[in-house]
Amino acid sequence: MRLVMYLRISSESQIDGYGLDVQERACRAWAEAHGHRIVATFTDAGLSGSLDAADRPGLSSALLALQQPPEADGLLVPRLDRLARALTVQEAALAVAWRAGARVFSADTGEVLADDPDDPMRTAMRQVVGVFAELDRKMVVKRLRDGRTAKAATGRKAVGAYPYGYVGAGEGRERDAAAHPQEQEAVARIMALRGQGRSYREIATTLDAEGLRPRRAAAWSAMSVRAVALRAEGALDR
């Protein structure tokens, strides 16, 4: 049987170590063991399983490959929660595949059988698993949110990128901003030149000439110098 393989990672799945390479190995091993051939692979990286198929290009393409004329006879996922971690999304994606006459397989449990009016327990058990996948996702999100709230309450940086002059240090909830020596040197130089009445454009030229680099760009601009200067001035005012 020809199968399309669908893989997905989000920030939550990256934390639990179930990366794309692990998912792909599991799917290929299952397909080989059961005599199936994977004809295409579709991936969504960094997208939540709660998103609809329309908001996941990889899943949309995988489901489209099952439509008439089909490129494959079935859909293979490493686990059903890679297809979706919201029950409504899971059921909608399965329905699209089944309506196209395709079969759906999960590398950890085998075929996900289509609904049968004479076997309502089949549907109920699948949906119970989907409910717990959705609950697990929501609990992960809640733990992360609670962690950020607790961290912010201690005065430490909870979210977002660290401003120029600082870098993240420490692990987990203890992670916080720490001074970046080279960037702090540039900040100090900016403030010194501002104190001499230099314009932002003049400061940018001076920094480039002295080898003090911005974080990402190849050279300083007047606007990037201004942003650093205003942030530093604001810190001094607090």
Secondary structure per residue as TSV (DSSP state, phi and psi in degrees):
chain	resnum	aa	ss	phi	psi
A	1	M	-	360.0	137.9
A	2	R	E	-84.7	130.9
A	3	L	E	-126.8	145.1
A	4	V	E	-100.5	138.0
A	5	M	E	-103.0	133.6
A	6	Y	E	-120.4	127.6
A	7	L	E	-123.6	148.5
A	8	R	E	-150.3	139.8
A	9	I	E	-129.5	148.8
A	10	S	-	-130.5	-178.7
A	11	S	H	-60.1	-36.3
A	12	E	H	-66.1	-44.2
A	13	S	H	-70.7	-28.3
A	14	Q	H	-67.0	-34.8
A	15	I	H	-64.5	-41.2
A	16	D	T	-81.8	2.6
A	17	G	T	83.1	5.3
A	18	Y	-	-92.4	70.7
A	19	G	-	-78.9	177.0
A	20	L	H	-61.3	-39.3
A	21	D	H	-64.8	-40.4
A	22	V	H	-65.6	-43.7
A	23	Q	H	-61.8	-43.8
A	24	E	H	-65.4	-41.8
A	25	R	H	-61.0	-41.3
A	26	A	H	-64.0	-42.4
A	27	C	H	-67.1	-44.1
A	28	R	H	-67.2	-38.5
A	29	A	H	-64.4	-41.9
A	30	W	H	-65.3	-45.3
A	31	A	H	-61.8	-43.2
A	32	E	H	-65.0	-40.9
A	33	A	H	-65.8	-26.5
A	34	H	T	-108.1	9.6
A	35	G	T	75.2	25.6
A	36	H	-	-102.4	160.4
A	37	R	E	-121.2	125.8
A	38	I	E	-85.7	119.3
A	39	V	E	-101.8	-16.3
A	40	A	E	-160.3	151.0
A	41	T	E	-125.5	132.1
A	42	F	E	-124.6	139.6
A	43	T	E	-134.8	141.9
A	44	D	E	-122.4	114.4
A	45	A	E	-104.5	127.9
A	46	G	S	75.5	23.6
A	47	L	-	-118.0	136.2
A	48	S	-	-68.0	145.1
A	49	G	T	-73.2	-3.3
A	50	S	T	-87.0	-9.3
A	51	L	S	-75.6	144.9
A	52	D	-	-65.8	160.9
A	53	A	G	-58.4	-34.3
A	54	A	G	-62.5	-24.0
A	55	D	G	-98.9	6.8
A	56	R	-	-126.1	101.6
A	57	P	H	-56.2	-39.4
A	58	G	H	-64.8	-46.3
A	59	L	H	-66.8	-40.7
A	60	S	H	-58.2	-43.5
A	61	S	H	-67.7	-38.6
A	62	A	H	-63.8	-44.0
A	63	L	H	-68.5	-36.0
A	64	L	H	-64.3	-34.0
A	65	A	T	-65.9	-15.2
A	66	L	T	-92.5	-10.0
A	67	Q	S	-78.7	165.2
A	68	Q	S	-74.5	133.5
A	69	P	S	-75.0	132.0
A	70	P	-	-74.5	142.5
A	71	E	S	-86.7	-17.2
A	72	A	-	-149.2	166.4
A	73	D	S	-100.3	-11.4
A	74	G	E	-161.9	168.6
A	75	L	E	-115.1	132.7
A	76	L	E	-119.2	127.4
A	77	V	E	-124.0	152.8
A	78	P	S	-66.7	-40.0
A	79	R	S	-147.7	156.2
A	80	L	H	-64.7	-27.3
A	81	D	H	-74.0	-10.6
A	82	R	H	-77.1	-27.8
A	83	L	H	-69.7	-44.3
A	84	A	-	-164.5	150.5
A	85	R	S	-123.9	27.9
A	86	A	S	-135.6	128.9
A	87	L	H	-57.6	-42.8
A	88	T	H	-63.7	-38.4
A	89	V	H	-69.5	-42.7
A	90	Q	H	-56.8	-49.6
A	91	E	H	-67.2	-36.3
A	92	A	H	-66.9	-42.9
A	93	A	H	-65.5	-42.3
A	94	L	H	-62.3	-41.6
A	95	A	H	-62.4	-39.6
A	96	V	H	-62.2	-44.8
A	97	A	H	-64.5	-45.8
A	98	W	H	-68.2	-37.0
A	99	R	H	-63.2	-29.4
A	100	A	T	-79.5	-2.1
A	101	G	T	84.8	11.3
A	102	A	-	-91.0	160.7
A	103	R	E	-105.8	154.9
A	104	V	E	-121.8	133.7
A	105	F	E	-128.0	146.3
A	106	S	E	-120.0	130.4
A	107	A	T	-63.0	-21.9
A	108	D	T	-92.0	-22.2
A	109	T	T	-129.6	-6.2
A	110	G	E	93.0	-149.7
A	111	E	E	-72.7	136.6
A	112	V	E	-91.9	103.0
A	113	L	-	-72.8	142.0
A	114	A	-	-66.6	158.1
A	115	D	-	-58.4	143.7
A	116	D	-	-132.4	118.7
A	117	P	T	-60.5	-22.1
A	118	D	T	-87.5	-1.5
A	119	D	-	-137.9	69.7
A	120	P	H	-63.5	-22.9
A	121	M	H	-65.5	-30.3
A	122	R	H	-57.9	-49.6
A	123	T	H	-65.4	-43.3
A	124	A	H	-61.5	-44.7
A	125	M	H	-65.9	-40.4
A	126	R	H	-62.7	-41.6
A	127	Q	H	-71.3	-31.6
A	128	V	H	-62.4	-43.4
A	129	V	H	-60.3	-41.4
A	130	G	H	-63.8	-38.2
A	131	V	H	-61.7	-43.8
A	132	F	H	-71.1	-30.9
A	133	A	H	-64.6	-41.3
A	134	E	H	-66.3	-41.9
A	135	L	H	-61.6	-43.0
A	136	D	H	-60.2	-44.2
A	137	R	H	-60.5	-44.2
A	138	K	H	-66.8	-34.8
A	139	M	H	-69.3	-37.4
A	140	V	H	-62.6	-46.0
A	141	V	H	-60.7	-41.6
A	142	K	H	-64.7	-43.1
A	143	R	H	-61.7	-41.5
A	144	L	H	-64.2	-41.7
A	145	R	H	-65.5	-42.3
A	146	D	H	-64.0	-38.3
A	147	G	H	-63.3	-42.6
A	148	R	H	-64.6	-39.6
A	149	T	H	-64.4	-44.5
A	150	A	H	-64.3	-39.0
A	151	K	H	-67.2	-42.9
A	152	A	H	-63.9	-33.3
A	153	A	H	-65.5	-23.5
A	154	T	T	-88.8	-0.3
A	155	G	T	90.3	3.4
A	156	R	S	-90.2	158.7
A	157	K	-	-69.2	129.4
A	158	A	-	-103.0	-40.1
A	159	V	S	-140.3	165.3
A	160	G	S	86.0	173.2
A	161	A	-	-77.3	153.1
A	162	Y	-	-80.9	138.9
A	163	P	-	-66.9	162.1
A	164	Y	T	-56.7	132.3
A	165	G	T	106.1	-11.8
A	166	Y	E	-134.8	157.4
A	167	V	E	-142.3	154.7
A	168	G	E	-71.8	139.3
A	169	A	E	-140.3	146.0
A	170	G	S	95.5	175.1
A	171	E	S	-122.9	150.0
A	172	G	G	57.5	-135.8
A	173	R	G	-69.7	-15.6
A	174	E	G	-85.3	-6.0
A	175	R	-	-67.1	135.2
A	176	D	E	-157.4	175.0
A	177	A	E	-72.2	136.8
A	178	A	E	-131.9	149.9
A	179	A	E	-63.4	137.0
A	180	H	-	-101.2	112.0
A	181	P	H	-53.4	-49.0
A	182	Q	H	-67.3	-40.7
A	183	E	H	-69.9	-35.3
A	184	Q	H	-64.1	-34.1
A	185	E	H	-62.9	-41.5
A	186	A	H	-66.6	-40.6
A	187	V	H	-61.4	-45.4
A	188	A	H	-61.8	-38.1
A	189	R	H	-67.6	-40.1
A	190	I	H	-59.9	-47.0
A	191	M	H	-66.0	-35.7
A	192	A	H	-66.1	-43.6
A	193	L	H	-68.6	-35.3
A	194	R	H	-63.7	-37.9
A	195	G	H	-63.9	-23.3
A	196	Q	T	-88.3	1.0
A	197	G	T	85.6	14.1
A	198	R	-	-71.9	148.1
A	199	S	-	-78.1	163.0
A	200	Y	H	-61.4	-37.7
A	201	R	H	-67.0	-41.0
A	202	E	H	-64.4	-39.1
A	203	I	H	-65.0	-41.3
A	204	A	H	-58.4	-45.0
A	205	T	H	-63.0	-41.3
A	206	T	H	-65.1	-44.9
A	207	L	H	-60.2	-44.1
A	208	D	H	-61.8	-41.8
A	209	A	H	-66.5	-31.6
A	210	E	H	-89.4	-0.5
A	211	G	T	78.8	18.1
A	212	L	-	-93.3	107.4
A	213	R	-	-95.3	149.8
A	214	P	-	-71.3	172.6
A	215	R	S	-69.9	-44.4
A	216	R	S	-118.6	-38.1
A	217	A	S	-74.0	162.5
A	218	A	S	-76.6	-24.8
A	219	A	S	-149.1	160.5
A	220	W	-	-76.1	149.8
A	221	S	-	-119.8	164.5
A	222	A	H	-59.5	-38.1
A	223	M	H	-68.8	-39.4
A	224	S	H	-68.7	-36.9
A	225	V	H	-63.8	-43.9
A	226	R	H	-58.9	-44.1
A	227	A	H	-61.1	-43.7
A	228	V	H	-66.2	-42.3
A	229	A	H	-64.2	-43.8
A	230	L	H	-66.9	-36.8
A	231	R	H	-67.1	-42.2
A	232	A	H	-65.9	-40.4
A	233	E	H	-64.3	-38.2
A	234	G	H	-64.9	-38.1
A	235	A	H	-65.6	-36.1
A	236	L	H	-69.9	-29.0
A	237	D	H	-75.6	-20.8
A	238	R	-	-77.5	360.0
